């Protein structure tokens, strides 16, 4: 009789909420034990721990979140990148530079979003490199928009390079060319 009751209690939403509150309090004191659980095979648990660690505000959690950005599961990598951006934006930019080459399109999109307002030259270089390896048309247009919003010399040079006319350009290259011209204010020409 006790076994079925125990099974129902474990899945009860109020108990899960209570457990999450206890883990959040523990993470604010000592995030180490929660960081060590980020390798757990239970996806839902790891995603919950990432959110708790991001809310902890503890710098000790940053290293664990960085490691989680290389997790085999794309959903966990995405959550880890988002959590890292809430806890330490500088480390999130470093992780986003790596995520720009990730095979998961949603992770690449999140990385481009983080790089939009990132300081320094590294995001410009990473976006220029991303555009050299032929991205999908939608991703290429989004990367051009990110470069256009950065307003740096390197971003402008990259856009000018993309906007140049090329003989025998592929349809994808022509699409990037048009997007770069619009970004530079030159319209279609």
C-alpha positions in Angstrom: 0.0 0.0 0.0 2.8 2.4 0.8 4.6 1.9 -2.6 1.7 3.3 -4.8 1.3 6.3 -2.5 5.1 6.9 -2.6 5.0 6.7 -6.4 2.2 9.3 -6.6 3.9 11.6 -4.1 7.1 11.6 -6.2 5.3 12.8 -9.3 3.1 15.3 -7.5 3.6 18.9 -8.8 3.7 20.5 -5.3 6.5 18.2 -4.2 8.5 18.9 -7.4 8.0 22.7 -6.7 9.2 22.2 -3.1 12.2 20.3 -4.3 13.1 23.0 -6.8 12.9 25.6 -4.1 15.1 23.6 -1.8 17.6 23.0 -4.6 17.6 26.8 -5.4 18.3 27.6 -1.8 21.2 25.0 -1.8 22.6 26.4 -5.0 22.8 29.9 -3.5 24.8 28.5 -0.6 26.9 25.8 -2.4 26.4 25.2 -6.1 29.1 22.5 -6.3 26.9 19.5 -5.7 24.4 20.7 -8.3 27.1 21.4 -10.8 28.3 17.8 -10.4 24.8 16.5 -11.3 24.9 18.2 -14.7 26.2 14.9 -16.2 23.1 13.1 -15.1 21.4 11.2 -17.9 18.0 12.6 -17.0 17.4 15.4 -19.4 14.6 17.1 -17.5 16.7 17.1 -14.3 19.7 18.6 -16.0 17.6 21.4 -17.6 16.1 22.2 -14.3 19.5 22.3 -12.6 20.7 24.7 -15.3 17.9 27.1 -14.6 18.5 26.9 -10.8 22.3 27.4 -11.2 21.6 30.5 -13.4 19.4 32.0 -10.8 21.9 31.2 -8.0 24.1 34.2 -8.9 27.1 32.2 -7.7 30.3 32.5 -9.8 31.2 28.9 -8.8 28.4 27.7 -11.2 30.0 29.3 -14.3 32.5 26.5 -15.0 29.7 23.9 -14.8 27.5 25.9 -17.1 30.4 26.3 -19.6 31.0 22.5 -19.6 27.2 21.9 -20.1 27.5 24.0 -23.3 29.4 21.0 -24.8 26.7 18.4 -23.6 25.8 15.8 -26.3 22.1 16.9 -26.1 21.4 20.0 -28.2 18.5 21.1 -25.9 20.8 21.0 -22.9 23.5 22.9 -24.8 20.9 25.5 -25.7 19.6 25.8 -22.1 23.2 25.9 -20.8 24.0 28.8 -23.2 20.9 30.7 -22.0 21.7 30.1 -18.4 25.3 31.2 -18.8 24.1 34.4 -20.5 22.0 35.2 -17.4 24.9 34.4 -15.0 27.9 35.7 -16.8 27.5 37.5 -20.1 31.2 37.6 -20.9 31.5 33.8 -20.6 28.3 33.5 -22.6 29.9 35.4 -25.5 32.9 33.0 -25.4 30.5 30.0 -25.5 28.4 31.7 -28.2 31.5 31.9 -30.4 31.8 28.2 -30.2 28.1 27.6 -30.6 28.1 29.5 -33.8 29.6 26.3 -35.4 27.2 23.9 -33.6 25.3 21.4 -35.8 22.0 22.4 -34.1 20.3 25.4 -35.9 18.5 26.6 -32.8 21.8 26.8 -31.0 23.4 28.8 -33.8 20.5 31.2 -33.8 20.9 31.7 -30.0 24.6 32.3 -30.5 23.9 35.0 -33.2 21.5 36.7 -30.9 24.1 36.8 -28.1 26.8 38.1 -30.4 24.5 40.9 -31.6 25.5 43.2 -28.6 28.8 41.6 -27.6 31.8 43.9 -27.3 35.1 43.4 -29.1 36.3 42.1 -32.4 35.8 38.4 -31.8 32.1 38.4 -32.7 32.8 40.2 -36.0 35.5 37.7 -36.9 33.3 34.7 -35.9 30.4 36.0 -37.9 32.6 36.7 -41.0 33.9 33.2 -40.7 30.4 31.8 -40.3 29.4 33.6 -43.6 32.4 32.1 -45.4 31.2 28.6 -44.7 28.0 28.6 -46.7 25.2 28.9 -44.2 21.5 28.4 -45.1 19.9 31.4 -46.7 17.9 32.3 -43.6 20.9 32.0 -41.3 23.1 34.0 -43.7 20.5 36.8 -43.8 20.3 36.8 -40.0 24.1 36.9 -39.7 24.2 39.9 -42.1 21.6 41.7 -40.0 23.7 41.0 -36.9 26.8 42.4 -38.6 24.8 45.5 -39.8 23.8 46.2 -36.2 27.3 46.0 -34.8 28.5 49.2 -36.5 32.2 48.3 -36.3 34.8 48.7 -38.9 35.4 45.0 -39.3 31.6 44.4 -39.6 31.3 47.1 -42.3 34.3 45.7 -44.2 32.7 42.2 -44.1 29.5 43.6 -45.4 31.3 45.5 -48.2 33.1 42.3 -49.2 29.7 40.4 -49.3 28.1 43.2 -51.3 30.6 43.1 -54.2 29.4 41.7 -57.5 30.7 38.3 -58.5 30.5 36.5 -61.8 28.9 33.1 -61.6 27.7 33.5 -58.0 25.4 30.9 -56.6 21.8 31.7 -55.6 22.8 31.7 -52.0 25.7 34.0 -52.6 23.5 36.4 -54.5 21.0 36.4 -51.6 23.8 37.3 -49.2 25.0 40.0 -51.6 21.5 41.6 -51.7 21.2 41.4 -47.9 24.6 43.0 -47.5 23.7 45.8 -49.9 20.5 46.5 -48.0 22.5 46.5 -44.7 24.9 49.0 -46.1 22.1 51.2 -47.3 22.6 50.5 -51.0 19.4 48.8 -51.7 19.3 46.5 -54.7 21.5 48.3 -57.3 
